[in-house]
Amino acid sequence: MMLKIAILSGPLMFFGTIMLTEPFTMPPKRREQIIFGFGVGLVFAAHYNYGFLYGTPELALLVGNLFAYTVSMKWRLMLTLKEKKLLSKDTYEFSFAADTPFDFSPGQYLEWTMLESKGSLPTDLRGNRRYFTIASSPTEKEVKLGVKFYVPSSTFKDSLLKMKEGSIIAAGQRGGDFVMPEDTEKKLVFIAGGIGVTPFRSMTKYLLDRGEKRDITLIYSVKEEVEIAYRDIFDEAEKKIGLKTLYMVGNFLTEDIVREQIPHYNDGHCFYLSGPNAMVENYKKLFLRMGVKRADIKTDYFPGF
């Protein structure tokens, strides 16, 4: 009973579920998050008292935050809009120039902050920050976003769409483990739903620019053919680096399609799923039923906008 009270007590519950999981102070990658959680738990659980220094939740969180700071992006980018163009139905690409160079891996995301300007600051409950995957490759000079707009749209997206050339937006909190393996012999399957294709655009463009060939199959699902984005990049990759593509219009992925397109799907393939949460969860269950190892299924961070 005492243990139950201790675990469910207000301060401890607040520490474990709010303070420890605060996105602004969490490391950007899963491995670093595990180290962060283990380290904070170890410092918190240890019993010690050296003079004025003794174990407290505050000290444990301070140690964890110092670790997170050393492995996280430590500055905020200021990005100037250079171009805005229609990619496909209701989908726009935004190209920005960064005020300073920065490193990232294809498939990672940034937290984007809409700066206050006349009539453009988002006013809904989610505020002026959103996470978006970087659609550009590290080999490109400009930072690109691919964004799908729905009706009704969030105030953040409304503000983004109203941006003019020369407008400035801020970005930071680079992170994400949705990146290609270092082993170039690993067979990859990219599965995209709608605008979830953006990390695959980044990866494909990166491979194209480097002239690097990998065994990759892209399965790209949209409701209508006019919603297909970045087809030019994927077509070029088919010719130059051997990318295999399947465009699924108005259909869902099934076991039969997987077996047809990837006959040896359970022979060392790694599956990358990116799109709406419902799609990602359903396809993840599909591959698990088909015998794919959980460790060979990677899902993108896709919180909605």
TATA-V517279 format. One record per helix or strand of 3 or more residues. SS is the DSSP state (@ for helix, = for strand). FROM is the first residue (numbers start at 1). TO is the last residue. If there is no record, write none. Layout:
SS,FROM,TO + SS,FROM,TO
This chain:
@,2,8 + @,10,19 + @,23,25 + @,30,45 + @,57,71 + =,77,88 + =,91,98 + =,109,113 + =,129,133 + =,143,148 + @,155,162 + =,168,175 + =,187,193 + @,194,210 + =,216,222 + @,225,227 + @,231,240 + =,244,249 + @,255,261 + =,269,274 + @,277,289 + @,294,296 + =,297,299
